[in-house]
Amino acid sequence: MSWRDIIRKEQEKAHCGTEKLDDEPFEKKEAKPDYIDLDGDGNKTESMRQAAKDKKKKSKSRGAFTDDE
């Protein structure tokens, strides 16, 4: 057994399972739902990311002289 093998085994013992190994797959997280209704469209099941994009589009499409406000 070489000194490299000994060091590698010692590092594996110190691992204690708290760190992620390179061969472990990452969990893909789903987008959070728009529960606070960012864009005001009433759809609370779309993702917050999509709702923020929709809100940004709505604010750009409104002109300076709109009757909405």
C-alpha positions, 0 to 999 in steps of 0.5 A: 500500500502506497502513501497515496492510498493511505492518505486517500483512505484517511480522507474517506474516513474524515468524509463522514457523509456530510459532503457530496461525492462527485458521483452522486447525482444532484437533485433537480429542484422544481420552480416555486409556485407563484403563491403571492401572484406577482403578476396579478393574473390570478394564476398561482400555479405558474412558476414565480420566474414565469410570473416575474417575466409576465409582470415585466412584459406587462409593465413594458407594454403599458405606455405613459398615457394608459387608462389602467391607472 
